[in-house]
């Protein structure tokens, strides 16, 4: 495959992602402020042993409220992707819409907030300056990737005998799997029955004349 045809694989947040807001503006407003960003991502993310392909921007909404001691940030992440179906491996569409909440605290007062889970707590030098939440947006996107995606709830998967996709046509396979080890034993038993002295029968069960 030519190098130009290969998509970029993102192992970490894209370098051009930035979701910044002015913390001092939030503090001065004394109310909830809403922010919106469209983040470019044209490539693939490998997670759960699968490859998620993105071609459209990731839409991010953030509602920020708080004062100089603490911010509560509610993040909404929306994105469209494709991923191989877990049953038939055909391309399946994936729509991601998830909400997350993070708490931002200045380092000076972080120790006084023991009620917040560590994974939801983000420490910053100060809240009255520019705050970039793109790391948390990337984390939210990765958490939103499902472990298993189906092209449809009725997907019949791949035939384990002939390898055909059952959604497209009926392969006609019986569906009864025979363990190769038992198949060999069955052949040996048949040979033993045929070679018993004085048996005098053939494979059809009729006696020899």
Helices and strands as residue ranges (DSSP letters): G 3-5, E 8-9, E 20-22, H 23-29, E 33-39, E 43-47, E 50-54, E 58-67, E 70-84, E 91-106, G 107-112, G 118-120, E 121-124, E 130-132, H 134-144, H 180-194
